[in-house]
Amino acid sequence: MRLSNRVNNMQYSPIRKLTPYAVNARAKGKRVLGLNIGQPDIETPALFLKAIRNFDEKVLKYSDSRGENVLLDSFINYYKDLGIEFTHDNLIVTNGASEGLYFTLFTLCDTGDEVIIPEPFYTNYSSFADMAGCVVKPFATFSETGFHLPSKEKIMASFTDKTKAILICNPSNPTGTVYTKEEIQMLAEICREKDIYFITDEVYREFVYDDLEFYSPLSIKEIEDKVILIDSISKRYSSCGARIGLVASKNVEIISAILKLTQARLCSPTLEQIAAAELYHTPKAYFEQVKEEYTKRRNVLYEGLNRIPGISLKKPEGAFYIICKLPIKNAEDFCKWILEEFSYKDTTVMMAPAEGFYATEGLGKNEVRISYCIKVEDLELAVEIIGLALAEYSKTH
């Protein structure tokens, strides 16, 4: 018996692939600092959990396939505050942003169609493309320029007659890049000229630092029928386990088509939707405190890594990730080694090898993605561990 080519050709997530090594390290009595995954440790707003506790219906029923009206209204109010007008016809609630993106690719692309993405990119984009039968076509961005976009000509060199969409994550997972207004407008111009779709993953919208401006293609009237927004409550409200995401577009034909897929999977979880609707009432002070905390963590991690000989990186502008180049040949080998062979103060670290965030073979082999979703004192210890481990590793590798 053999498995399908689809699943055999998919890669394991570089974010989670080293989990068995971390499990073994903990079994040996080591503490493992998780720098591999964007799991916020910020408390989920209390009103979400209060709504769960206060739910008193006698039957937990199916939700509508589009989503609970109370949650759709909540999202509409949220975007209205950002200057974006939506109606119920423009929105569909999904099981996390992941399902929303998969459904979007499935809806837009036929088998073999291509989606243009700046690399490095969130590794599961490749998985969603594989599932939808389409192909990721990357164009390169580089650490030296903070992973900002290249020229219009270099981006368009990736196009073929099978290109259906451009996909970006802004702010970026895994790079922490916040694309400028000029960069977004350039991509919008390409989409208009080539008559393709603009998929914008904005789940990290609230995490922009140093007084930089966040700019969305939803603000560009000329291409509003080509823009598909992917969003989620996971990072914004530290509610990853709720699995509540969103697809939104002014193009109701796209949303209506995606509705067919949501009907096939019936609905998103009813109770979590009802609780998520309350998140719109989260005080602004919550976001101010969260941003202040992540800014502090970013600075501690960036400044600490920058002091380690041989490490190369740029300060991220948003989200909560850093990609850095290590003074070694194989980052995945180092990430395994540090979990298996090294500890300091009975502690080691788990990082994500960055090679899996690239589609172009050979890129990212000496890079890691590090998440700063753990408290400052643990980040300080993690930096110390990485520095000591690199010094030890270089003696034998």
N, C-alpha and C positions, 0 to 999 in steps of 0.2 A: 504494500500500500504506500502511496506517495501523497504528499501534500501539494497544494496548488502552487503554481509559479508565483502568483501574487504574494502569498505569505512568505514563500521561500526567498523572494527578492527583497523583502522588507528588512530593514536593519533594526536591531534592538536600540532602544533609546540610550544615548550616551549619558543622559541625566541619571538613569536608573540601572545601567548595565553592570555597574560595579557594586551593586547592593550586596551580592553574596560575600564579597570581600569585607564589606563593613559589618555584616552579620558575624563573620568569623572573627573579626577584630574584637567585637563586643563580647563574643563567647570567651575570648582570652582575657577578659577583664579590662579591656581598653575603653576609654571614652572616645567616641567618634563625633567630631564636629562636622555637621552636615553643611558643606559649602556647595553641594552639587545641585540643589533643587530650590526653586523659588517658592518655598512654603513660608509665608509670612508668620512670624511669631507674635505679631501685634494682635491684641484682643479684638475679636469680632464685636461690632457694636451690640450693646446689650438688648436693644430693641428687636433685633433679629431673633435672639434666643427667647426673649419674652413672648414674642408672637407664637413661637413653637409651643411654649408651655401653656399659653392661653387658648390654644386651639381646642374647641369643645364640640365639634361636629360629631355626630354619632357614626357617620360613615365617611371614610376617606375616599372620595370619588376620583374618577378620571378628571383631569383638567381638559379644557379645550385644546386642540392640537396647536393653535396659534399661541396659546398662553392664557393665563388667568387675566381677566379684564383689570383687576385691581393692580396687577404687576405691569401690564401694558400702560396703564395710566401713570404709574409711578415712573416708568422709563420716559414717557412723553414729557412729564414735568421736569425730569432731570435734564433732558436735552434742550428743552425750552429755555432753561436757565443758561445754557451755553449758546443760545441764539439759533438753535436748530429746531425747526417745526416738523413734527411727525404726527401721523394719525395711526390708529390701529392697523390700517391697511399697509403701513410701511414697516411693520414690526412682526417678528416671530421669535418667541422664546425658545431657546434650545438647551439641550443638556450640556451646559458649558460652552465656552467659545469654540472648543474643539469640534463638537458636533456641528456648530454653526458654520465653521470653515469647511468641513468635509461636505456638508449639504450644498454649500455655495459652489465648490469646485465641481461636484457631481451635476449641479444644475447648469453651470456655464459651459462645461467642457465635454466634448465627445472623446472617445478613446484615442489617445495619441496627441491630443491638443496640448499646448504648452503654456506654462505660467512663468512669467519672468519675475525673479526674486533676487534682491541683493544678498550676497553671501559674505560672511556667515549669517545663517538664519535659524529660527527656532526649528529644531530637528524634526519635530512632528509634522511640519509642513510637508516633508518628503513622504511621510507615512500617509497623510491625508490624500496627497496626490496619487500615490500608489493605489489606495483604496478606490479613488474616483476614476482611475484609468488614465489620468493625464500625466504630464511630464514636467518636472521642475527644470527650468533653464536659468542658471545663475549668471549674474554679472558680478565682478569682483569689487569689493571695497577693502580698505586696508587700515591696519592699526595706526599707521603713521599719520593718517588724516582723520583719526577718530571714527573711522568707518563711515564717513560721510559719502554721499553719492558721487560717482564720476561724472564726466560730461554727458550731455544728451547723446552725442554721437556714439560714445562707448556703450551706453545703455541700449541704444537702438541696434547696435551691431549684434545683439543677442536675438533679435527678432527673426522669425520666419513666417511663412504663410499659415502656420499652425498656432501662432501666438494668439491667446484669447484674453489674457489679463496680466496686469502687474499686481503683485502682492507685496505689501510692506507691513512691518510691525513698528509702530511709532507711539511712544519711545520703544527702542528696539530691545527685544530679547533675542540674541544673547549679548549685544554689544553695549547697551546703555546709551546709544546714540539717539539724540532728538533731532529729527530732520527739520531744517529751516523752512520758512515760508517759501523761499525761492526754490528749494528742492522739491517741495510738494507741488508748486505751480509748474515746475518743469515736467514732473511726472504726469500731471494733469494735461499738459499740452501734448505730451506723447500719446496719451490715451485718446484725446480728441482727434489728433491727426491720424492715428492708426485705427480708430473706431474699435477700441478694446475696453475692457472693464478695469476699474481701479478698486481692488480689494484692500481695505485699510483696517488692520487689526490694532485697536486702540485700547486694549485692556489695561495699559499702564499710563493712561492719560493723566492721572493725578500726580504721577511721580516724575516731575520735571524740576530741576534744581538750578541754582545760580541765576534766578530771575529770567531764565530763558522763556521764550514764547512757544506754546504748543499751537500748531496750526493743522487743521484737518481739511482734506479735500472736500468734505461736506460743505465747506464754506464757499466753494467755487460753483456758482450758479450754472455756468456753461456746461459742466459735465455731471450735474447732479443725477442724471439718469444712468450714468455709467458707474457710480460709486456704490459699493457695498460695504457697509460697516460691520465689523465683527467686534463684539464687546462682551463683557462678563462682569459679574460682581466679585469674582474670586480674589483678585488682588486689591481692588479699590476698597473693599470692605473686609478684607482678610477672611473670606468665606469660601475658600477653595473647595471644601467638602460638600457645599450645597449643590454644586454643579448646575448653576443657573447662568446661561449665556444668552446672547441676542444676535440676530441678524437684522439689519435695518437698511432700507434703501428707499429713495424716492421713486424708484422704478418698480411699480406695483406688479408688473408682469413677472419680474424675478421673484418677488416675495410670494406671489400666488403659486409659482412653480415650486418653490421650496416647501410650500404648505403641503404639497402632495407627499413629500418625503416625511414631514412631521406627522402626517396622518398615518403613514405606514408604521411609524414607531409609536403611535398613539399620542403620547403626551410627555411633557416634562413633569417632574414630581410636584404634585399639588401643594403639599404642605410647605415645601421650601419656597415655592413661588409666593405663597401668602406671606411668609416671613420676609422674603426679599423685598416685597412691596413696601415694607416699613422702612427699609434702608434709606429711602429718599429723605427721610426726616432726620438723618444723622446730622448732628451739629457741625458747622464749619470748623469749629475748634478741633474736632477729631482729625480732620485732614491736615490742619496746620501742625498738630502735634506729630502726626505720622510722618509728614514731610521733614520736619525738623529732626526726627529720630533717624530717618534713612539718610539724610544729608550728613549727619554726624558719623554714621556707620560707613558711608562711602568714603568720607575723608580719612577715617582711621585706616580703612583697608587700603585705599590708594596710597596714602603716605607711607604706610608700613611696607607694602610690596615694593614701592619705589626705592626703598632703602636697601633692598636685597640685591647684591651684585648680580648682574646679568639679566635681571627681569626687565622686560620692556612693556610699557602700557601707557594708554592715555586715560585721563580722568573721564569717567562716564558722565553723561549729562542728564540721564533719566533712568527710569526703571530701577532695578536693584541687582545689576550684574556688571561684572568686569571680565573682559577677555584679556589675558596677558600672555606674552611669549616668555617661555622659560629657557634658561641656558642649557638645554638638553636636546637630544634628537627625537625622543619618543615620549610624549606627555602621558599617553595611556599606560605605558610601562611604568612610568614614575608614579602615576596615580594608584596603580595596583601595588607597587612596591611600598609606598608610604603606608598603605593600609595593612599590608602583610608583615612588613619588616621594621617599621619605625614607629616610635612613640616618644613623647616628651611629657613628663609629668603624668604618665599613664594615659596620655591623650594623643590621638592622631586625627587626620582630617580626610574627608571624602570630597573630591573635586570631580568636575565633569570634563573629560578630555574633549578638546574643542574640535578635533577632526570630524566628529559626527555632526557638527553644525555647518559643514561645507558639503556641497555637492561635487565640487571639482576634486578629483582624486589627488592626494598628496598635500593638499592645503590643510593648515591647522595642526599638523603633526606635533609641533612643539608648543602648542597653546593649550590653555585650560580656561574654562569658564567658571568663575567663582561668584556665588550668590552671597549678598550680605544681608541675609534674613535672620541672622542671629545677633545676640546682644553684643555691645561694644567690647566688653571684657573678653568674651569668647573670640571675637575677631582679632583682638590684640594677641591672644594666645595662638590663634591659628596662623597668624603672620609669623610669629616666632617659630612655630613648628615647621612651616614651609621653608623658612630660611635655613634652619638647622638641617632639615632633611635634604635640601638641595646640596648643601656642603658635603654631607655624608654620601649621598647618591653619586655625586660626581667623582668620588674616589674609586669607584668600581665600575662605572658605566661610561 
